[in-house]
Amino acid sequence: MPHIAIIGNGIAGITAARFIRKLSASLPEHQISVISSESEFFFSRTALMYVYMGHMRWKDIQPYETGFWEKNRINLIYNTVQEIDFKEKRLKFNQDPPLSYDKLILATGSKSNTFDLPGRHLAGVTGLYSKQDLERIESLSPKIKKAVITGGGLIGIELAEMFHSRNIPVTMLVRETDYWSSVLPPEEAKMISGHIREHHIDLKLETQLKSITDDGQGSVAGIITDRNEEIACEFVGLTIGVRPNIDFLRSGPLECDKGILVNEYLETNIPDVYAIGDCAQIRTPNSGRKNIEAVWYTGRIMGETVAHTLCRRKTMYNPGIWYNSAKFFDIEYQVYGLVPAQIKSPLNSFYWEDPNGKKSVRLIYDDESRIIKGFNLMGIRFRHEVCERWIQLETKLDEVIANIRLAFFDPEFFKDIAPELIQQYNREQGKNIALRSTNSLNAVLQFFKQSKSNT
Amino acid sequence: MKSIQNNLTPPIYSSRLYYFMFAGFMGLLILLLSTLHVITPGALWLVISLGLISAGVIRFSWELYSTRPEGIKNNGVWFEAISSRKYAAWILAIVLTSFYCLLYWWPEYLGFSEKGNHGLIALFDPLSYLLKNQAASQWFVYGVLYTLAILLFGIKFIWKYRHNRYQLVRTVSVVFFQLAFAFLLPEFMLRMNLPYNDFKNMWPLNYYFFDGWHLQELMNHGRIGWFMLLFGVMMIILISPVLTYFYGKRWYCSWVCGCGGLAETAGDSFRHLSDKSLRAWKIERFLIYTVLLFAIIMTAGILYTYKTGQSSLLGLSTASMRSVYGFVIGSMFSGVIGVGFYPLMGTRVWCRFGCPMAAILGIQQRLFSRFRITTNGGQCISCGNCSTYCEMGIDVRAYAQRGQNIVRASCVGCGICAAVCPRGVLKLENGSVDLHERTNLIRNERIG
């Protein structure tokens, strides 16, 4: 009965545990332990904001009922691992007796960057990553008259939306020329910048936080920007990225760089020890991919992969075609495939924006072969599987445009943007393409069937 | 896009909201005062009362939503006393439950009298005379208030979800069917000396349809009565299965039905209170099919009695079966609990645990409908908004996070799960092919 210990109960660790249980049904029973110091039960980290905003309660962001773990014989341990004895294969805790393992999966997640900002240790300065961060923000909230958030990424805008929901004025400092313009192409970044301001957020672009000032009692009094502007505030949100949460592993024999170094099988340099999720750094990532990708979806795929390796056959980590999504206040965002912030040769893009300025479609393609490479969507939902299939099959842009309705995933009766889109495409590119498909489910399933037989 | 740099404070809900709320409550107060005989009923009081209520709700909704960009408006749902089972919710539940008890069992306290109404019922006499030239009954008062609630909160709902055309169309439909089919048409028919008939209200939700007196009444009205009878039967055996085949039970439960209509509009603020646990699902399946069975046996009994004149079937008195059904299911379950418990158990308690019509349509939906909710590949982040805001207590997330399509007997297709999803994962769809293959398929697994 091998004992598999998993440190971390986030999406990566929990997916691993679930799949190990599922795949080991026919094998000698594996014993599974999941250790977390953050929370008793698995919760959706991406939903923390909704608890603060009153959309959901804490228990609503826990995807499984508490009986699920016992039923699936997944042993949850709410404790902090102090040290790992890789030689003896033991996990050491502060008080409780050590836990022996046969295989170890490290899924310790991330922590917020603070860099060496003066004043980062003051009360009232925090990131938003963990359950404890949320609890801290909640307890600070009654006293916050003004919040400053620094960092123009996904967490920064979440924090802004959270405070906005409680009528707390927010100033957002963003280093770039527009919100998230290091990732979003210019038009989309501009759209979101405008949308942030529409919500009365004081968005200061090309501005950075220089220092945080002390009120004399160890709490935040305000901040100073790199333009030497002083802003009084009771809260500073540091949302300038995350880094792997591996400090307690650094002194040992485990090979680490920014994260825990793993090969394409998610194996670390120590036998029987694996690392997955935000804390893992892939030694040689697939082309076009980063070595650390701290997103929900890759964590889940890694969890599934390592479970296959442990229970069936050694399986290589293959994240597939990139995808991601987010929601910026009221504008949803989806991305499939390759969408660089600056679209340069050999890539090119076709961009359509709705007159209301809150919806857009961008198709990225190879300028020479005219093969579709990526989709960037604002305020419009596209079908994951259809976009993925088009990219996989190296479909030509004309073909994608003609069948664009196959990808539509907005609710029934929504405005059909296809005519406007194709009209603009024909005009700009001097083409005469006609729309071919509908967006009915039957047409989509037909497309899957056909494209499957083509491959 | 214009920037609003000059106003950096988020709009705090204005104090005018309280004025409008106050106006609405004043309208309700007039109803209470007339029930208590403090004011003398008259057309003017009725107009003032309903006018204040209408103006209050409409202006309140306008104020609440017009100041902010369109989008999902669930901020503070679990903080507000009314929507998180705190004191306000309990007060409302007690008021609603008491009202239903009076309505069903002690209408005389509302002022109903065969010899001439007084109190609340008398207040509605002028409107009743206007519509059908008869004095009001407690059912007329109830019908007016019920329809008004759907209409006013339907307007609120439309304003709240103005970015979502599915919600707009669906809400217009459900308001229309209540106003035209459940309220105006039957009243006009009474005026024209025709039998009271709500064409969209079919057996077994309409449990008196096969009562002897009802069948007799229809037949006494000649052709039009026979048409109503035939139409009612066709609804059961042909029209509803066909529509459910094409669109799922939503065509009825969230587009047409009056119970659904109230739940979707006036009940919108309570939809998240439904119980999502597996235990609740088990109770649901046991209860709803038990009620269905009861409805079938009871109906078979009264038809047997109607046909043969025998007063008992298999040793059970058909009349007492019918009266137990009317009391326990018709009044207590669908009315008192069904609406009275909105602020505590969510809006679809009756639809989910009791409605035999929903049970039948649910079986059809589960077995042969083209309707399903599809999930968008791997985009789900397990946040739980879909499950939380599912009024039927379906754990939508459990399916979405595995990439499974959702085909559940209880789903009424309101589309709110898809609306609140922050990642564009859910879509209500109708398709003819491989329903079950796609339903069982788990598409969120990468490794085959």
Interface residues (C-beta under 8 A of the other chain):
Chain A: I11 S44 T46 A47 Y50 M53 G54 H55 M56 R57 D60 I61 Q62 P63 E65 H164 S165 N167 I168 P169 V170 T171 M191 G194 H195 R197 E198 H199 H200 I201 D202 W296 Y297 R300 I301 E304 T305 H308 T315 N318 G320 Y323 S325 A326 K327 F329 D330 E332 Q334 G357 R381 F382 R383 H384 E385 E388 F409 D410 P411 E412 F413 F414 K415 S440 L441 N442 V444 L445
Chain B: M1 S3 I4 Q5 N7 L8 T9 P10 P11 I12 P69 E70 G71 I72 N74 N75 G76 V77 W78 F79 E80 H163 N164 R165 Y166 L168 V169 S277 L278 T374 N376 G377 G378 Q379 I381 S382 C383 G384 N385 S387 T388 R397 A398 Q401 G415 A418 A419 V420 P422 R423 G424 K427 L428 E429 N430 G431 S432 V433 D434 R438 R443 N444 E445 R446 I447
